[in-house]
């Protein structure tokens, strides 16, 4: 699957994307991406081989005019009711990341808007929700710009990194969401 916007292409990853992805995954900007950190071009190439198989829900964000990968966006279907095995897979929790050099130019909004539209109109999404750290104000603003509503703040919700003494560093997490009928309005 390939999604085109005015300035971007959302497409599956390929092995040739390794150097571009290494640029933003050498030092992930927020802790939730700490486990994705890459140290070498060889690691990035191995990661691109894995990602190249993901063609439906995991996309590279690519500048149309240069072909440069500037970020990524993904979401996988979840059951609307996790405790009901007959519940449809109609809920998605997207994750997005953009190379810091390309932030503040509207690319994240353009990519997320196209991706949300794809999930609602092509993949049968009923509900899309997003988690963001309480300190990640840019991501919170993006959620608001996408007309997502804040549903709550989870105190000390999750730990992605450790404190200097080795104990888990728990972070506060803000949850936003939007329903298909809200998106269509």
VEXDO-882047 format. One record per residue (C-alpha): x, y negated, z. Coordinates in steps of 0.1 Angstrom, whole numbers, padded with zeros to 4 digits. Each point is the difference from the previous one (the first is absolute). Layout:
BEGIN
- px | py | pz
- X | Y | Z
...
***
This chain:
BEGIN
- px | py | pz
- 0000 | 0000 | 0000
- 0012 | -0035 | -0008
- -0017 | -0032 | 0011
- 0007 | -0033 | -0017
- -0005 | -0035 | 0015
- 0010 | -0034 | -0014
- 0036 | 0002 | 0012
- 0004 | 0036 | 0012
- -0001 | 0036 | -0009
- -0009 | 0026 | 0027
- 0014 | 0033 | -0012
- 0014 | 0032 | 0014
- 0036 | -0001 | 0011
- 0028 | 0014 | -0022
- 0036 | 0009 | 0006
- 0012 | -0032 | -0016
- -0016 | -0020 | 0028
- 0026 | 0010 | 0026
- 0021 | -0031 | 0000
- -0030 | -0024 | 0003
- -0015 | 0021 | 0028
- 0032 | 0001 | 0019
- 0001 | -0038 | 0000
- -0031 | -0002 | 0023
- 0004 | 0033 | 0019
- 0036 | -0006 | 0011
- -0014 | -0022 | 0027
- -0038 | 0003 | 0004
- -0015 | -0032 | 0013
- -0025 | 0016 | 0023
- 0004 | 0029 | 0024
- -0027 | 0021 | -0015
- 0023 | 0006 | -0030
- 0030 | 0009 | 0021
- -0004 | 0037 | -0009
- 0002 | -0009 | -0037
- 0034 | -0017 | 0003
- 0025 | 0010 | -0027
- 0037 | -0003 | 0004
- 0015 | 0009 | -0034
- -0009 | 0000 | -0037
- 0001 | 0038 | 0001
- -0026 | 0001 | 0028
- -0021 | -0024 | -0021
- 0003 | 0022 | -0031
- -0011 | 0031 | 0021
- -0030 | -0020 | 0013
- -0010 | -0011 | -0035
- 0000 | 0036 | -0011
- -0025 | 0008 | 0028
- -0021 | -0031 | -0008
- -0001 | 0006 | -0037
- -0025 | 0028 | 0006
- -0025 | -0023 | 0017
- -0020 | -0015 | -0029
- -0034 | -0006 | 0015
- 0004 | -0018 | 0033
- 0036 | -0012 | 0003
- 0011 | -0029 | -0023
- 0031 | -0020 | -0007
- -0008 | -0038 | -0003
- 0018 | -0011 | -0031
- 0005 | -0034 | -0016
- -0015 | 0001 | -0035
- 0025 | -0024 | -0015
- 0032 | 0017 | 0013
- -0009 | 0036 | 0010
- 0015 | -0005 | 0034
- -0016 | 0019 | 0029
- -0007 | -0025 | 0028
- -0020 | 0021 | 0023
- -0025 | 0028 | 0005
- -0035 | 0007 | 0010
- -0017 | 0033 | 0009
- -0030 | 0015 | 0018
- -0013 | 0036 | 0002
- -0036 | 0011 | 0004
- -0012 | 0009 | 0035
- -0033 | 0014 | 0013
- -0024 | -0027 | 0010
- -0006 | 0020 | 0031
- 0031 | 0018 | 0011
- -0018 | 0025 | 0022
- -0024 | 0011 | -0027
- 0015 | 0024 | -0026
- -0029 | -0007 | -0024
- 0005 | -0038 | 0001
- 0012 | -0015 | -0034
- 0035 | -0013 | -0005
- -0012 | -0036 | -0005
- 0022 | -0019 | 0024
- 0035 | -0014 | -0008
- 0027 | -0018 | 0020
- 0023 | -0018 | -0024
- 0036 | -0008 | 0008
- 0019 | -0027 | -0019
- 0035 | -0012 | 0000
- 0017 | -0027 | -0021
- 0036 | -0009 | -0005
- 0005 | -0032 | 0021
- 0015 | -0018 | -0030
- -0035 | 0002 | -0017
- -0022 | -0009 | 0030
- -0020 | -0032 | 0001
- -0007 | 0000 | -0037
- -0034 | 0018 | 0001
- 0013 | 0033 | -0013
- -0012 | 0019 | 0031
- -0035 | -0013 | -0004
- -0001 | 0007 | -0037
- 0012 | 0036 | 0005
- -0023 | 0006 | 0030
- -0031 | -0014 | -0017
- 0005 | 0022 | -0030
- 0007 | 0030 | 0021
- -0031 | -0006 | 0022
- -0021 | -0003 | -0031
- 0015 | 0032 | -0013
- -0008 | 0018 | 0032
- -0036 | -0013 | 0002
- -0009 | 0004 | -0036
- 0021 | 0030 | -0012
- 0007 | 0021 | 0031
- -0033 | -0003 | 0018
- 0011 | -0019 | 0031
- -0027 | -0010 | 0024
- 0023 | -0016 | 0025
- 0035 | -0014 | -0001
- 0018 | -0008 | 0033
- 0035 | -0013 | 0007
- 0023 | -0001 | 0030
- 0025 | -0027 | 0005
- 0023 | -0010 | 0028
- -0011 | -0029 | 0021
- 0032 | -0019 | -0010
- -0005 | 0006 | -0037
- -0019 | -0031 | -0008
- 0005 | 0001 | -0037
- -0017 | 0035 | -0002
- -0028 | -0013 | 0022
- -0005 | -0030 | -0024
- 0000 | 0024 | -0029
- -0028 | 0021 | 0016
- -0020 | -0032 | 0006
- 0005 | -0011 | -0036
- -0013 | 0033 | -0011
- -0032 | -0007 | 0020
- 0008 | 0027 | 0025
- -0014 | -0006 | 0035
- 0020 | 0005 | 0032
- -0014 | 0029 | 0019
- 0023 | 0001 | 0030
- 0033 | -0002 | 0016
- 0015 | 0032 | 0014
- 0025 | -0008 | 0029
- 0032 | 0020 | 0000
- -0016 | 0022 | -0027
- 0030 | 0016 | -0016
- 0038 | 0002 | 0001
- 0022 | 0001 | -0032
- 0033 | -0009 | 0016
- 0017 | 0003 | 0034
- 0011 | -0027 | 0025
- 0037 | -0003 | 0006
- -0003 | 0024 | 0030
- -0015 | 0027 | -0023
- -0036 | -0003 | 0012
- -0028 | -0005 | -0025
- -0007 | -0036 | -0010
- -0038 | -0001 | -0002
- -0016 | -0027 | -0022
- -0034 | -0016 | -0001
- -0019 | 0007 | -0032
- -0028 | -0020 | -0016
- -0026 | 0019 | -0021
- -0018 | -0016 | -0030
- -0026 | 0016 | -0022
- -0024 | -0005 | -0029
- -0029 | 0021 | -0013
- -0008 | 0006 | -0036
- -0032 | -0021 | 0002
- 0020 | -0029 | 0015
- 0026 | 0003 | -0028
- -0027 | -0002 | -0026
- -0015 | -0031 | 0015
***
